[in-house]
């Protein structure tokens, strides 16, 4: 395991672990969680890595191993030490970074790989959503040992599930069936079905400053924005990627990765090419608005400040 602070990027290389997801702590500045897997997630075990920045780059604070590959991670919204991961064996794991061993609890109901997990950011709601290759979305209360309900409707694997940061009890899911779906927990069913791409949709994210706007990224190498008030056509389409878009994050009017500003006539801001394999994990820091983290199949995790975020427009 090697830590490097090369130029603007703080880098940690973890031999034999291919990164799938990265998420900054909402509490501790600079602290980063990374979900990783052996053998590109095809076989072998998984590792949850907790990292802190230091003078030489990135320092490993704690790591936890699991018997199958870990594909996503989400921090608790009410406890700075608690996280949930999801894995290839169909389970979710609850971890406490204050404890050297874990997990504290395992939730096993999905029958295939769980590819996505997200903790609700809405006040008064301590709920977690998971999406699986078994074509179901499940709702969890981490204090309860079983799921609260299961949403069915997707006709292919689910790659992405994410809560609305604005609307209580509302979540989105993206699937290999080429649809983006909006679910209402209170109604226990689907609210909107959007045929968003003519290809598998691998990622989706809500705009943090517009409750009606979501962005999807797909195997067709395109990003599309969707206004939930009128879903007949995307409000924008961004082309420029040459491979499938595995992760999309929205901050203000910015999209990662490539960096885009979809409010401008010429939206392409910057292309970052500092990995030698697919970049699967991506997040931006809430405490440091110019800071971005990513992780890749090239066994490296990076924290850096892209020029387009540090130079005034």
C-alpha positions in Angstrom: 0.0 0.0 0.0 1.6 3.2 -1.2 0.7 6.9 -0.5 1.7 9.6 -2.9 1.1 13.3 -3.0 1.9 14.0 -6.6 1.2 17.5 -7.8 -2.4 18.4 -7.0 -3.6 14.8 -6.4 -3.2 12.8 -3.2 -3.0 9.2 -4.2 -3.2 5.9 -2.4 -2.5 2.6 -4.2 -4.0 -0.5 -2.7 -2.6 -3.6 -4.4 -5.1 -6.2 -5.5 -8.1 -4.0 -4.8 -10.1 -2.5 -7.6 -12.2 0.6 -6.6 -15.9 0.7 -7.2 -17.2 3.6 -5.0 -15.9 6.5 -3.1 -17.8 8.8 -0.7 -16.6 11.7 1.5 -17.7 11.7 5.1 -20.5 14.3 5.7 -18.9 15.0 9.1 -15.1 14.8 9.1 -13.2 17.0 6.5 -11.2 15.0 4.1 -12.2 11.6 5.4 -13.1 9.2 2.5 -14.6 5.8 2.3 -13.9 3.5 -0.6 -15.6 0.2 -1.5 -13.3 -2.1 -3.4 -13.1 -5.7 -4.8 -10.6 -8.3 -5.8 -10.3 -9.4 -9.4 -12.5 -6.5 -10.7 -15.4 -7.7 -8.7 -15.7 -11.0 -10.7 -14.4 -13.2 -7.9 -12.7 -13.0 -4.5 -13.3 -10.8 -1.5 -13.9 -7.1 -0.9 -12.5 -4.3 1.3 -13.9 -1.2 2.8 -11.1 1.4 3.1 -11.4 4.5 5.4 -8.8 7.2 4.4 -7.6 10.5 5.8 -5.4 13.1 4.1 -1.9 13.8 5.5 1.2 15.6 4.3 2.4 12.6 2.2 -0.9 12.0 0.5 -3.6 9.7 1.9 -3.3 7.6 5.1 -5.3 4.4 5.7 -7.2 5.0 9.0 -9.0 1.6 9.0 -9.9 -1.2 6.6 -12.5 -4.0 6.8 -12.6 -7.1 4.7 -15.7 -8.9 3.5 -16.0 -12.4 1.8 -17.3 -10.9 -1.5 -16.6 -7.9 -3.6 -18.0 -4.5 -2.3 -19.6 -2.4 -4.9 -21.0 0.7 -3.1 -20.7 2.6 0.2 -22.9 5.2 2.0 -22.3 7.2 5.2 -24.8 7.4 8.0 -26.6 10.8 8.2 -26.8 10.6 12.1 -23.6 9.0 13.2 -20.1 10.0 12.0 -18.6 6.5 12.5 -21.3 4.4 10.7 -21.4 3.3 7.1 -23.2 0.7 5.0 -21.7 -1.2 2.1 -23.2 -3.7 -0.4 -21.7 -6.7 -2.0 -21.8 -9.4 -4.6 -23.3 -12.0 -2.3 -26.6 -10.1 -2.1 -26.0 -8.6 1.3 -25.6 -5.2 3.0 -23.1 -4.7 5.8 -23.2 -2.1 8.6 -19.8 -0.9 9.9 -18.5 1.3 12.7 -15.2 3.0 12.1 -14.7 3.4 15.8 -14.4 -0.4 16.1 -11.5 -2.4 14.7 -13.7 -5.4 13.8 -17.0 -5.7 12.0 -19.5 -5.7 10.6 -22.0 -4.8 13.3 -24.9 -6.2 11.3 -25.6 -7.9 7.9 -28.8 -7.6 5.9 -29.3 -10.5 3.5 -32.4 -10.5 1.4 -31.4 -9.8 -2.2 -30.8 -12.9 -4.3 -28.1 -11.5 -6.6 -25.4 -8.8 -6.5 -26.3 -5.5 -4.7 -24.7 -2.8 -6.8 -26.0 0.4 -5.1 -26.8 1.6 -1.6 -27.8 5.1 -0.4 -28.6 6.7 3.0 -31.4 9.2 3.0 -30.3 12.8 3.6 -33.8 14.1 4.5 -34.3 15.2 8.0 -36.3 12.9 10.2 -35.7 10.0 7.9 -33.1 7.3 8.7 -33.7 5.1 5.8 -31.4 3.2 3.4 -32.2 2.1 -0.2 -30.5 -0.7 -2.1 -30.6 -1.8 -5.7 -29.7 -5.2 -7.0 -29.2 -7.4 -10.0 -32.2 -9.3 -8.8 -34.2 -6.4 -10.4 -35.6 -5.2 -7.0 -35.2 -2.0 -4.9 -35.4 -2.6 -1.1 -36.0 -0.1 1.6 -34.3 -0.6 5.0 -34.3 0.9 8.5 -30.8 0.1 9.8 -32.2 -0.4 13.3 -34.4 -3.2 12.0 -33.0 -6.5 10.9 -35.1 -6.9 7.8 -36.3 -4.8 4.9 -39.3 -2.5 5.3 -40.6 -3.1 1.7 -39.5 -4.2 -1.8 -40.2 -2.3 -5.0 -40.6 -4.3 -8.2 -41.0 -3.2 -11.8 -37.5 -3.0 -13.4 -37.0 -5.7 -16.0 -33.3 -5.9 -15.9 -30.5 -5.4 -13.3 -30.5 -2.3 -11.2 -27.2 -0.3 -11.2 -28.1 2.8 -9.3 -30.5 3.9 -6.5 -30.4 7.3 -4.9 -32.7 9.3 -2.6 -34.0 12.7 -3.5 -32.2 15.3 -1.3 -35.3 17.4 -1.5 -38.5 15.3 -1.3 -39.1 13.0 1.7 -39.8 9.4 0.7 -38.8 9.9 -2.9 -36.0 8.0 -4.7 -34.7 7.2 -8.2 -33.4 4.0 -9.7 -31.5 3.3 -13.0 -31.4 0.0 -14.7 -30.2 -2.1 -17.6 -33.8 -2.1 -18.8 -33.0 1.5 -20.1 -35.4 3.2 -17.7 -35.1 5.8 -15.0 -37.8 5.2 -12.3 -39.0 7.5 -9.6 -40.5 5.8 -6.6 -42.8 7.0 -3.8 -42.2 5.3 -0.4 -45.5 6.4 1.0 -47.4 5.0 -2.0 -45.1 1.9 -2.0 -44.9 2.1 -5.8 -43.5 3.7 -8.9 -44.4 7.3 -9.6 -42.7 8.0 -13.0 -41.1 5.7 -15.6 -38.7 7.4 -18.0 -37.3 5.5 -21.0 -34.2 7.6 -20.6 -31.7 5.9 -23.0 -31.6 3.3 -25.7 -28.9 1.5 -23.7 -28.3 0.3 -20.2 -28.3 3.1 -17.6 -25.4 2.7 -15.2 -25.8 5.8 -13.0 -28.1 8.6 -11.9 -28.0 11.6 -9.6 -30.3 14.4 -8.4 -29.4 18.0 -8.8 -28.9 19.3 -5.3 -30.4 22.7 -6.2 -33.4 21.7 -8.3 -35.7 19.1 -6.9 -37.1 18.3 -10.4 -33.8 17.7 -12.2 -32.0 14.3 -12.4 -29.1 13.3 -14.6 -28.5 9.8 -16.1 -25.3 8.3 -17.5 -25.4 5.2 -19.8 -23.6 2.6 -21.9 -24.3 4.8 -24.9 -21.6 7.3 -23.6 -24.2 10.1 -23.1 -25.4 12.1 -20.1 -29.0 13.3 -20.1 -30.8 15.7 -17.9 -34.5 15.1 -17.0 -37.1 17.5 -15.7 -39.7 15.5 -13.8 -42.4 18.0 -14.7 -42.0 17.0 -18.4 -40.1 13.8 -19.2 -41.0 13.5 -22.8 -37.6 14.8 -23.9 -34.3 15.4 -22.0 -33.6 19.0 -21.1 -30.0 18.5 -22.2 -27.7 15.8 -23.7 -24.0 15.9 -23.2 -21.7 13.9 -25.6 -18.0 13.5 -25.3 -17.2 10.3 -23.4 -15.8 7.5 -25.3 -16.7 4.7 -22.9 -19.7 3.8 -20.8 -20.5 6.3 -18.0 -20.2 4.4 -14.8 -20.8 7.2 -12.3 -22.4 10.6 -12.5 -22.4 13.3 -9.7 -24.1 16.7 -9.9 -22.8 19.7 -7.9 -24.5 23.1 -8.6 -24.6 23.0 -12.4 -21.5 20.8 -12.6 -21.3 17.2 -13.7 -18.4 14.9 -13.2 -16.4 13.1 -15.1 -15.6 14.7 -17.6 -16.5 18.0 -15.9 -19.5 19.8 -17.5 -21.5 22.9 -16.8 -24.8 22.2 -18.4 -26.1 25.7 -17.9 -23.6 27.1 -20.5 -23.7 27.0 -24.3 -20.3 25.3 -24.4 -20.7 23.0 -21.4 -17.4 21.0 -21.5 -15.1 22.4 -18.7 -12.3 19.9 -18.2 -11.3 16.4 -18.9 -9.4 14.5 -16.2 -7.3 11.6 -17.3 -5.2 10.4 -14.4 -6.2 6.7 -14.3 -5.2 3.8 -16.4 -8.3 1.7 -16.0 -12.1 2.4 -15.6 -13.0 5.0 -13.0 -16.0 3.6 -11.1 -16.2 5.7 -7.9 -16.6 9.5 -7.7 -17.6 12.1 -5.1 -17.2 15.8 -4.3 -16.5 17.1 -0.8 -19.2 19.0 1.1 -16.7 20.7 3.3 -14.2 21.7 0.5 -16.3 22.6 -2.6 -13.3 22.4 -4.9 -12.2 18.9 -3.8 -13.1 15.7 -5.7 -12.3 12.1 -4.9 -12.3 9.1 -7.2 -11.3 5.4 -7.3 -10.4 3.2 -10.2 -9.8 -0.4 -11.3 -6.1 0.6 -11.6 -5.9 0.1 -7.8 -5.6 3.8 -6.9 -7.7 6.3 -4.9 -7.2 10.0 -5.5 -8.3 13.3 -3.9 -7.6 16.4 -6.0 -8.8 19.9 -6.9 -9.8 20.1 -10.6 -8.7 23.3 -12.3 -12.3 24.0 -13.4 -13.4 24.2 -9.7 -10.5 26.3 -8.5 -10.4 28.9 -11.2 -13.3 31.5 -11.1 -15.5 31.3 -14.2 
